[in-house]
């Protein structure tokens, strides 16, 4: 990270936090705040333990990035000292914010473009998880316009957003707005909007640095989740967020067993008449009843360019083994559903992997198709690498299973009623 890379257009910290004296700035002790974070907020404190702390006047606020393979927290001493004047918990909120950037891999996984809008969307998603009284006044958060962030039309737009949505949701809403489009056209290198931290330098990391950093983040997350579960001390982390964090580290589950159990539970009862059973009310006059269970499932196969034939074949093999007692319709999709490519797996018929599409990915397309054909199916499976925007919650009363290809993740928070399972390669394969 160079000095020019860090520049965000904010010339001094006085514009975004209360002024501080040289003595107040010198007295600021980041280590003391990190220790207090560990005591008050065990989860966040354990995440920040993996950070190397570097004070820098070239950073107008603070920010996490990767340098030489290490996770680094850069911070401006004057800015942080000014936060103390805003409120006693403002530095805590800043550190929580940076910890969540790490947890959700915003600094190592850049998937949305333009990045300036993606950064704003990421801040909206993260700040939804932090108490409002802990967020600095210069922060960007949905549901309330920032006291300082600019430009004003975009700030007001963010202030009207609901809390608790994913980065992808906020990104989509921002990109649909005319003011955002105008700001992008007027700015040669991004949008002139300020926030509580610095995201510059995220795009300058090599792929090798990113991979090393991802490993360190994953190790820190796994350790933090295990320690917090063991002690029962999570601090202010909500139960919903705890579930999300646990799912992010629970990669030891046998995905085949999860798939079999899910299919087994996704079934409906049916009755049929038979003379082989006695009708207790009218014996000899009416047939008895046989109760059975059937299951009809639709499996939408993500055939975007990022999902390989080998990954599809991994799921096809398992589905073929499940088809003895239920029918499974396989329907390819990318940005649209290819119903003409539908193939049905059932008893006595095995299906070989096939491909009819190779575009981008849109989850709204299979969900719209499923809604139209809801009466035909008892549940829906989506095989994907997860790289697309949130299609919204499942249809009420519907079971929905996301099967994620090896090494990938779902790029939005699952809804109530969703189940997510991560595929793994058989031992010796990759």
DOMIDO-69509 format. One record per residue (C-alpha): x, y, z. Coordinates in steps of 0.02 Angstrom, whole numbers, plus 32768, in hexadecimal, padded with zeros to 4 digits. Example, Ala and Ser with C-alpha at 12.3 -4.5 7.8 and 13.67 -1.06 7.14 Angstrom:
BEGIN
X = 8267	Y = 7F1F	Z = 8186
X = 82AC	Y = 7FCB	Z = 8165
***
This chain:
BEGIN
X = 8000	Y = 8000	Z = 8000
X = 804B	Y = 80A6	Z = 7FCB
X = 8021	Y = 8154	Z = 8005
X = 7FC5	Y = 817B	Z = 7F64
X = 7F61	Y = 80D9	Z = 7F74
X = 7F23	Y = 810D	Z = 801F
X = 7EE4	Y = 81B9	Z = 7FEA
X = 7E25	Y = 81C6	Z = 7FEF
X = 7E11	Y = 827D	Z = 7FCD
X = 7DFE	Y = 82A9	Z = 8086
X = 7E88	Y = 8327	Z = 80A6
X = 7E7E	Y = 8328	Z = 8164
X = 7E1E	Y = 82D5	Z = 81EF
X = 7DD3	Y = 8376	Z = 8232
X = 7D48	Y = 836C	Z = 81B1
X = 7D05	Y = 82C7	Z = 81EF
X = 7D2A	Y = 82BE	Z = 82AB
X = 7D39	Y = 833C	Z = 8339
X = 7DDE	Y = 839A	Z = 8340
X = 7E60	Y = 835A	Z = 83BA
X = 7EFC	Y = 83A7	Z = 8405
X = 7FA9	Y = 8360	Z = 83E8
X = 7FA8	Y = 8322	Z = 849C
X = 7F01	Y = 82C7	Z = 8484
X = 7F3F	Y = 8276	Z = 83E5
X = 7FE1	Y = 823F	Z = 8437
X = 7F82	Y = 81F4	Z = 84C9
X = 7F1B	Y = 8181	Z = 845A
X = 7F4A	Y = 80CB	Z = 8478
X = 7F05	Y = 804F	Z = 83F8
X = 7F45	Y = 7FB9	Z = 845B
X = 7EDA	Y = 7FED	Z = 84F1
X = 7E3F	Y = 7FF3	Z = 8483
X = 7E65	Y = 7F49	Z = 8438
X = 7E79	Y = 7EFD	Z = 84E6
X = 7DD4	Y = 7F4A	Z = 851C
X = 7D82	Y = 7F05	Z = 847F
X = 7DBE	Y = 7E57	Z = 84AB
X = 7D75	Y = 7E67	Z = 855B
X = 7CCF	Y = 7EB5	Z = 8527
X = 7CB7	Y = 7E61	Z = 847E
X = 7D12	Y = 7DB9	Z = 847E
X = 7CEA	Y = 7D8B	Z = 83CB
X = 7D22	Y = 7E2F	Z = 837E
X = 7DB8	Y = 7E36	Z = 83F0
X = 7DF1	Y = 7D8A	Z = 83B8
X = 7DE2	Y = 7DBB	Z = 8302
X = 7E4A	Y = 7E59	Z = 8318
X = 7ED4	Y = 7DF6	Z = 8370
X = 7F13	Y = 7DC0	Z = 82C5
X = 7F32	Y = 7E74	Z = 828E
X = 7FD7	Y = 7ECF	Z = 8284
X = 7FB8	Y = 7F83	Z = 82BD
X = 800C	Y = 8012	Z = 825F
X = 7FF2	Y = 80C9	Z = 8286
X = 7FF6	Y = 8133	Z = 81E9
X = 7FD1	Y = 81E9	Z = 81C2
X = 7FB8	Y = 81B7	Z = 810C
X = 7F17	Y = 8160	Z = 813B
X = 7E8F	Y = 81E2	Z = 815C
X = 7E26	Y = 816E	Z = 81C8
X = 7E4D	Y = 80B5	Z = 81E0
X = 7E45	Y = 8017	Z = 817A
X = 7E77	Y = 7F61	Z = 8169
X = 7EDC	Y = 7F1E	Z = 80D9
X = 7F65	Y = 7EA0	Z = 80B2
X = 801E	Y = 7ECB	Z = 80AB
X = 80A5	Y = 7E4A	Z = 808A
X = 8027	Y = 7DC1	Z = 80B0
X = 7FFA	Y = 7E09	Z = 815A
X = 7F51	Y = 7E4D	Z = 8190
X = 7F6D	Y = 7F03	Z = 81BE
X = 7F06	Y = 7F86	Z = 8219
X = 7F3A	Y = 8034	Z = 81E3
X = 7EF7	Y = 80C1	Z = 824E
X = 7F07	Y = 817D	Z = 825B
X = 7F2B	Y = 81AE	Z = 8310
X = 7ED3	Y = 8258	Z = 8303
X = 7E38	Y = 8209	Z = 82B5
X = 7E2C	Y = 8184	Z = 833D
X = 7E48	Y = 8204	Z = 83C7
X = 7DBC	Y = 826C	Z = 837C
X = 7D47	Y = 81D6	Z = 8384
X = 7D5C	Y = 81D3	Z = 8440
X = 7D13	Y = 8282	Z = 8447
X = 7C7C	Y = 8246	Z = 83E4
X = 7C55	Y = 81BD	Z = 8462
X = 7CA8	Y = 813C	Z = 84D0
X = 7C77	Y = 80AA	Z = 845F
X = 7CA4	Y = 80F5	Z = 83B7
X = 7D50	Y = 80A4	Z = 83AB
X = 7D00	Y = 7FFE	Z = 83DA
X = 7C86	Y = 8013	Z = 834A
X = 7D14	Y = 803A	Z = 82D2
X = 7D73	Y = 7F9C	Z = 8307
X = 7CD6	Y = 7F31	Z = 82F5
X = 7CC0	Y = 7F79	Z = 8247
X = 7D72	Y = 7F49	Z = 8214
X = 7D60	Y = 7E9B	Z = 8260
X = 7CC3	Y = 7E7B	Z = 81F9
X = 7D1C	Y = 7EB3	Z = 8159
X = 7D98	Y = 7E28	Z = 817C
X = 7D16	Y = 7DA6	Z = 81AB
X = 7CB3	Y = 7DC2	Z = 810B
X = 7D54	Y = 7DCB	Z = 80A3
X = 7D2E	Y = 7E76	Z = 8059
X = 7DE6	Y = 7EA1	Z = 8050
X = 7E1A	Y = 7DFD	Z = 7FFD
X = 7D85	Y = 7DD6	Z = 7F8C
X = 7D56	Y = 7E5F	Z = 7F11
X = 7CC2	Y = 7E22	Z = 7EAB
X = 7C52	Y = 7EBA	Z = 7E8C
X = 7C7A	Y = 7F46	Z = 7E14
X = 7C8A	Y = 7FDA	Z = 7E20
X = 7CEA	Y = 7FC5	Z = 7EC2
X = 7CBC	Y = 8070	Z = 7F04
X = 7C04	Y = 803E	Z = 7F08
X = 7C30	Y = 7F91	Z = 7F4A
X = 7C8E	Y = 7FE4	Z = 7FDA
X = 7BF5	Y = 804B	Z = 800A
X = 7B86	Y = 7FB1	Z = 7FFF
X = 7BFF	Y = 7F4F	Z = 806D
X = 7BFC	Y = 7FD9	Z = 80EF
X = 7B3E	Y = 7FDB	Z = 80EE
X = 7B37	Y = 7F1E	Z = 810B
X = 7BBB	Y = 7F21	Z = 8194
X = 7B7A	Y = 7FB9	Z = 81F1
X = 7ACE	Y = 7F68	Z = 81FA
X = 7B1F	Y = 7EEE	Z = 8275
X = 7B68	Y = 7F74	Z = 82E7
X = 7B04	Y = 7FD7	Z = 8369
X = 7AE2	Y = 8086	Z = 832A
X = 7B2B	Y = 80DA	Z = 83C5
X = 7BD3	Y = 8087	Z = 83A0
X = 7BE1	Y = 80C5	Z = 82ED
X = 7C46	Y = 8163	Z = 82CC
X = 7BE5	Y = 81F7	Z = 8286
X = 7C46	Y = 81E7	Z = 81E3
X = 7C08	Y = 8136	Z = 81CA
X = 7B91	Y = 80FD	Z = 8144
X = 7AFF	Y = 8098	Z = 8182
X = 7A52	Y = 806C	Z = 8140
X = 79B8	Y = 80B2	Z = 8192
X = 7A08	Y = 8156	Z = 81C6
X = 7A62	Y = 81D8	Z = 8161
X = 7B15	Y = 81F8	Z = 8197
X = 7B39	Y = 829E	Z = 81EA
X = 7BD2	Y = 82B9	Z = 817E
X = 7BDB	Y = 8241	Z = 80EA
X = 7BC5	Y = 828C	Z = 803C
X = 7B87	Y = 82A9	Z = 7FB8
X = 7ADF	Y = 82D2	Z = 8005
X = 7A67	Y = 827D	Z = 7F87
X = 7AC1	Y = 81D7	Z = 7F99
X = 7ACC	Y = 81ED	Z = 8054
X = 7A10	Y = 8208	Z = 805B
X = 79F5	Y = 816E	Z = 7FEE
X = 7A59	Y = 8104	Z = 8068
X = 79F9	Y = 814F	Z = 80F9
X = 7959	Y = 8108	Z = 80AD
X = 799C	Y = 8057	Z = 809C
X = 7961	Y = 7FCD	Z = 8112
X = 79DC	Y = 7F7C	Z = 8188
X = 7A15	Y = 7EC8	Z = 8183
X = 7A28	Y = 7EAD	Z = 80C7
X = 7ABD	Y = 7E63	Z = 806E
X = 7B48	Y = 7EC1	Z = 8016
X = 7B01	Y = 7E84	Z = 7F71
X = 7A55	Y = 7ECA	Z = 7F99
X = 7A99	Y = 7F77	Z = 7FC3
X = 7B0A	Y = 7F73	Z = 7F2A
X = 7A76	Y = 7F4F	Z = 7EB7
X = 7A0D	Y = 7FDB	Z = 7F03
X = 7A9C	Y = 8057	Z = 7EF6
X = 7AC0	Y = 802C	Z = 7E40
X = 7A09	Y = 8044	Z = 7E13
X = 7A0D	Y = 80F7	Z = 7E54
X = 7A25	Y = 8189	Z = 7DDD
X = 7A8C	Y = 81EF	Z = 7E5A
X = 7B08	Y = 8161	Z = 7E6B
X = 7B17	Y = 8151	Z = 7DAF
X = 7B34	Y = 820C	Z = 7D9E
X = 7BBA	Y = 8208	Z = 7E26
X = 7C13	Y = 817A	Z = 7DCE
X = 7C12	Y = 81DA	Z = 7D2A
X = 7C52	Y = 827A	Z = 7D7A
X = 7CDD	Y = 8227	Z = 7DDE
X = 7D6E	Y = 81E1	Z = 7D7A
X = 7DAA	Y = 816E	Z = 7E05
X = 7D0E	Y = 8147	Z = 7E66
X = 7C89	Y = 819F	Z = 7ECD
X = 7CB1	Y = 8230	Z = 7F41
X = 7C5E	Y = 81E5	Z = 7FD9
X = 7CB3	Y = 81D9	Z = 8082
X = 7CA2	Y = 8155	Z = 8107
X = 7CE8	Y = 8120	Z = 81AE
X = 7D78	Y = 80BC	Z = 8167
X = 7DEE	Y = 80AC	Z = 80D5
X = 7DDC	Y = 8025	Z = 8050
X = 7E6D	Y = 8058	Z = 7FE1
X = 7EF1	Y = 7FD6	Z = 7FC6
X = 7E76	Y = 7F45	Z = 7FB8
X = 7E8F	Y = 7F3C	Z = 7EFD
X = 7F4C	Y = 7F40	Z = 7F04
X = 7F68	Y = 7E97	Z = 7F53
X = 7FAF	Y = 7E08	Z = 7EEE
X = 7F4F	Y = 7D66	Z = 7EE1
X = 7FD5	Y = 7D14	Z = 7F4C
X = 7FBC	Y = 7D95	Z = 7FD5
X = 7F01	Y = 7D7F	Z = 7FCE
X = 7F0E	Y = 7CC2	Z = 7FE1
X = 7F83	Y = 7CD1	Z = 8076
X = 7F11	Y = 7D52	Z = 80C5
X = 7E76	Y = 7CE7	Z = 80A9
X = 7ECA	Y = 7C59	Z = 8106
X = 7EF4	Y = 7CC9	Z = 8199
X = 7E44	Y = 7D11	Z = 819E
X = 7DF7	Y = 7C63	Z = 8199
X = 7E67	Y = 7C26	Z = 8225
X = 7E3D	Y = 7CBF	Z = 828F
X = 7D83	Y = 7CA9	Z = 8270
X = 7D84	Y = 7BF0	Z = 829A
X = 7DE6	Y = 7C10	Z = 8339
X = 7D73	Y = 7C9E	Z = 836E
X = 7CD3	Y = 7C3C	Z = 8350
X = 7D14	Y = 7BA2	Z = 83AD
X = 7D51	Y = 7C09	Z = 8442
X = 7CAF	Y = 7C6B	Z = 844E
X = 7C45	Y = 7BCD	Z = 8443
X = 7CB1	Y = 7B79	Z = 84C7
X = 7CA4	Y = 7C0A	Z = 8542
X = 7BF4	Y = 7C40	Z = 8511
X = 7C33	Y = 7CF3	Z = 850A
X = 7C0C	Y = 7D49	Z = 8465
X = 7BF2	Y = 7DFB	Z = 84A1
X = 7B71	Y = 7E59	Z = 843A
X = 7B74	Y = 7DE0	Z = 83A4
X = 7ABF	Y = 7DB5	Z = 837C
X = 7A82	Y = 7D01	Z = 8375
X = 7A61	Y = 7D17	Z = 82BA
X = 7B12	Y = 7D51	Z = 8299
X = 7B56	Y = 7CC4	Z = 8305
X = 7AFB	Y = 7C48	Z = 8295
X = 7B46	Y = 7C99	Z = 81FB
X = 7BF5	Y = 7C95	Z = 8245
X = 7BE4	Y = 7BDE	Z = 8278
X = 7BAB	Y = 7BAF	Z = 81C9
X = 7C42	Y = 7C07	Z = 8181
X = 7CBA	Y = 7B96	Z = 81E1
X = 7C58	Y = 7AF3	Z = 81E4
X = 7CA8	Y = 7AA1	Z = 814F
X = 7CB8	Y = 79F6	Z = 819F
X = 7C05	Y = 79C2	Z = 817C
X = 7BEC	Y = 7933	Z = 8101
X = 7B8D	Y = 798D	Z = 8078
X = 7B4B	Y = 78E9	Z = 802E
X = 7AF8	Y = 78BC	Z = 80D3
X = 7AAB	Y = 796A	Z = 80DE
X = 7A69	Y = 7959	Z = 802D
X = 7A1E	Y = 78AD	Z = 804F
X = 79CC	Y = 78E7	Z = 80F0
X = 7985	Y = 7981	Z = 809D
X = 793B	Y = 791D	Z = 800E
X = 78F3	Y = 78A0	Z = 808B
X = 789C	Y = 7929	Z = 80EC
X = 7859	Y = 797C	Z = 804E
X = 77C6	Y = 790C	Z = 8028
X = 7708	Y = 7907	Z = 802C
X = 768F	Y = 7880	Z = 8060
X = 7613	Y = 7833	Z = 7FE7
X = 7589	Y = 77B2	Z = 7FF5
X = 7555	Y = 772D	Z = 7F7A
X = 74CC	Y = 76A9	Z = 7F7F
X = 74F5	Y = 75EF	Z = 7F85
X = 7490	Y = 754F	Z = 7FA1
X = 7526	Y = 7508	Z = 7FFB
X = 74F6	Y = 7572	Z = 8092
X = 7451	Y = 7563	Z = 80EE
X = 73E1	Y = 75FB	Z = 80FB
X = 73B0	Y = 75F6	Z = 81B3
X = 7312	Y = 765C	Z = 8199
X = 72D0	Y = 75FE	Z = 8101
X = 732E	Y = 7557	Z = 80F4
X = 7314	Y = 7503	Z = 804C
X = 72BA	Y = 759A	Z = 8003
X = 7345	Y = 761C	Z = 7FF8
X = 73FF	Y = 760B	Z = 7FDF
X = 7478	Y = 7628	Z = 806B
X = 74F9	Y = 76B1	Z = 8062
X = 75B4	Y = 76AB	Z = 8049
X = 7617	Y = 7741	Z = 8083
X = 76B8	Y = 7767	Z = 802B
X = 7731	Y = 77F7	Z = 8016
X = 776B	Y = 7846	Z = 7F77
X = 77E5	Y = 78D0	Z = 7F55
X = 77FB	Y = 793B	Z = 7EBC
X = 788E	Y = 79B2	Z = 7EBC
X = 78D0	Y = 7A30	Z = 7E40
X = 798B	Y = 7A4C	Z = 7E3A
X = 79C5	Y = 7AE9	Z = 7DE1
X = 7A76	Y = 7AD2	Z = 7DA1
X = 7AE0	Y = 7B6F	Z = 7D97
X = 7B36	Y = 7B60	Z = 7CEF
X = 7B8E	Y = 7C07	Z = 7CF1
X = 7C41	Y = 7C07	Z = 7CB6
X = 7C82	Y = 7C01	Z = 7D69
X = 7C32	Y = 7B57	Z = 7D8F
X = 7C98	Y = 7ACB	Z = 7D41
X = 7C59	Y = 7A2A	Z = 7CF2
X = 7CBB	Y = 79CA	Z = 7D76
X = 7C5E	Y = 7A23	Z = 7E03
X = 7BB7	Y = 79FC	Z = 7DB1
X = 7BE8	Y = 7946	Z = 7D9D
X = 7C0B	Y = 793C	Z = 7E58
X = 7B56	Y = 7966	Z = 7E7F
X = 7B0E	Y = 78FF	Z = 7DEF
X = 7B5D	Y = 7862	Z = 7E36
X = 7B0A	Y = 787D	Z = 7EDF
X = 7A61	Y = 78A9	Z = 7E95
X = 7A61	Y = 780C	Z = 7E2B
X = 7A73	Y = 77A5	Z = 7ECA
X = 79DE	Y = 77FF	Z = 7F19
X = 7966	Y = 77E6	Z = 7E8A
X = 7923	Y = 773A	Z = 7EBE
X = 7894	Y = 7784	Z = 7F25
X = 7879	Y = 7831	Z = 7EDA
X = 7881	Y = 788F	Z = 7E37
X = 78F9	Y = 791F	Z = 7E21
X = 78EA	Y = 7998	Z = 7D91
X = 7991	Y = 79E4	Z = 7D5E
X = 797F	Y = 7A8E	Z = 7D0B
X = 7A16	Y = 7AF3	Z = 7CD0
X = 7A1F	Y = 7BB0	Z = 7CE8
X = 7A96	Y = 7C43	Z = 7CDF
X = 7A41	Y = 7CED	Z = 7CD1
X = 79A4	Y = 7C93	Z = 7C95
X = 7958	Y = 7BE6	Z = 7CA6
X = 796B	Y = 7B6A	Z = 7C17
X = 78CC	Y = 7B04	Z = 7C2D
X = 78EA	Y = 7AAD	Z = 7B86
X = 7985	Y = 7A60	Z = 7BD5
X = 7923	Y = 7A0E	Z = 7C64
X = 7954	Y = 795B	Z = 7C8A
X = 78FF	Y = 78EB	Z = 7D0C
X = 795C	Y = 7872	Z = 7D7D
X = 78EF	Y = 77E3	Z = 7DBB
X = 78F4	Y = 772B	Z = 7DE6
X = 794F	Y = 76C9	Z = 7D60
X = 798D	Y = 7763	Z = 7D06
X = 7A36	Y = 77B2	Z = 7D28
X = 7A66	Y = 7858	Z = 7CDC
X = 7B13	Y = 7888	Z = 7CA0
X = 7B51	Y = 793A	Z = 7CBC
X = 7B21	Y = 79B0	Z = 7C31
X = 7B31	Y = 7A68	Z = 7C08
X = 7ABE	Y = 7ADA	Z = 7BA4
X = 7AF0	Y = 7B86	Z = 7BEB
X = 7B8E	Y = 7BE7	Z = 7C0E
X = 7B63	Y = 7C9B	Z = 7C3C
X = 7B5A	Y = 7CFC	Z = 7CDE
X = 7AF0	Y = 7CD3	Z = 7D76
X = 7A48	Y = 7D15	Z = 7DB1
X = 79EE	Y = 7CBC	Z = 7E40
X = 794D	Y = 7D1C	Z = 7E20
X = 7933	Y = 7CBA	Z = 7D7E
X = 7923	Y = 7C0A	Z = 7DCC
X = 78BF	Y = 7C50	Z = 7E5E
X = 7841	Y = 7C9E	Z = 7DE6
X = 7837	Y = 7BFA	Z = 7D87
X = 781C	Y = 7B99	Z = 7E28
X = 7792	Y = 7C0F	Z = 7E5E
X = 7734	Y = 7BEE	Z = 7DBC
X = 7746	Y = 7B33	Z = 7DD2
X = 7732	Y = 7B2C	Z = 7E90
X = 76A6	Y = 7AAA	Z = 7E8B
X = 7717	Y = 7A2C	Z = 7E34
X = 77A0	Y = 7A26	Z = 7EB7
X = 77BB	Y = 7A08	Z = 7F6F
X = 7864	Y = 7A5C	Z = 7F78
X = 78EB	Y = 7AB6	Z = 7F15
X = 79A7	Y = 7A9B	Z = 7F0C
X = 7A1E	Y = 7B19	Z = 7EC0
X = 7ACC	Y = 7ADE	Z = 7E8F
X = 7B3B	Y = 7B77	Z = 7E80
X = 7BE1	Y = 7BC8	Z = 7EAC
X = 7B7A	Y = 7C4D	Z = 7F05
X = 7BB7	Y = 7CE1	Z = 7E9F
X = 7B17	Y = 7D44	Z = 7E85
X = 7AA1	Y = 7DBB	Z = 7EDF
X = 7A20	Y = 7D87	Z = 7F61
X = 797D	Y = 7D4E	Z = 7F0C
X = 791A	Y = 7D6B	Z = 7FAB
X = 78CE	Y = 7CF0	Z = 8027
X = 7888	Y = 7C47	Z = 7FF3
X = 77CF	Y = 7C34	Z = 7FCD
X = 7771	Y = 7C19	Z = 806F
X = 7765	Y = 7B62	Z = 809A
X = 77EC	Y = 7B32	Z = 801D
X = 788D	Y = 7AD8	Z = 8047
X = 7923	Y = 7B24	Z = 7FEE
X = 79D3	Y = 7ADB	Z = 7FEE
X = 7A6C	Y = 7B36	Z = 7FAD
X = 7AF5	Y = 7ABC	Z = 7F78
X = 7B96	Y = 7B1F	Z = 7F69
X = 7C25	Y = 7AE1	Z = 7EFC
X = 7CCC	Y = 7AB5	Z = 7F50
X = 7D2F	Y = 7B48	Z = 7F92
X = 7CA5	Y = 7BC7	Z = 7F72
X = 7C24	Y = 7C1F	Z = 7FDE
X = 7B78	Y = 7C6D	Z = 7FD4
X = 7B8D	Y = 7D28	Z = 7FB9
X = 7AF9	Y = 7D5A	Z = 8025
X = 7AB5	Y = 7D2C	Z = 80CE
X = 7A3D	Y = 7C97	Z = 80C3
X = 7987	Y = 7CB9	Z = 80ED
X = 7920	Y = 7C5E	Z = 8170
X = 78E9	Y = 7BBC	Z = 811D
X = 7988	Y = 7BAF	Z = 80B5
X = 7A06	Y = 7B25	Z = 80CF
X = 7AB7	Y = 7B31	Z = 808C
X = 7B30	Y = 7AA1	Z = 8071
X = 7BE1	Y = 7AAE	Z = 802E
X = 7C1D	Y = 7A25	Z = 7FBA
X = 7CC8	Y = 79D9	Z = 7FD1
X = 7D31	Y = 7973	Z = 7F5B
X = 7D4A	Y = 78BB	Z = 7F7F
X = 7DEE	Y = 7895	Z = 7FD4
X = 7E7C	Y = 78A1	Z = 7F58
X = 7E1B	Y = 790E	Z = 7EDD
X = 7E1C	Y = 79C9	Z = 7EC3
***
